[in-house]
Amino acid sequence: MTKKYKSDPKPPSQLFVDSIQNGCGSPDMECGWCGRMHLCPTSDSYRQDEDGGKGWEEDCVRQHKEDPDGVVLHWEWDSVMGHTLNSINFVEDCPCNGLARFETFIWAERDTIRTFLKKRIDLEYEYAQQEKTKNKLAGIDAKDDKTEEFWRGW
């Protein structure tokens, strides 16, 4: 039985991709959303091998022949880029375009998310105020405490 890989023609916006803080690059990377393996057969990372990277290139081609839908070859790239969101590694330019689902969800639920963030920030502020009071009662003086200044900015 052949594995069915997720695909979506709509990619995430570049604005959304650029907003994700966690990223990494590698000549071989698995997409955590769909399970496809992305390989760069001509990556300079393997050129220093004894065979000049030929073994790596041959292995990439072999893997692609064995699973053409599950192994994506990037001949023109030295490495693929991945972004981690919700503890999932999404590979840029993967046919699944998994990040687009997160972007669509976040944008569709922006009012709910905004309401939650406001309530959560207010709650965290209340906790911080309680800790500040406890510290004062315990004789801990935070002369360089920037908490009040920070929260005034919200």
Summary of the structure (lengths in Angstrom):
residues: 154
radius of gyration: 23.3
end to end distance: 54.7
largest distance: 69.5
contacts: 379
relative contact order: 0.16
helix: 44%
strand: 15%
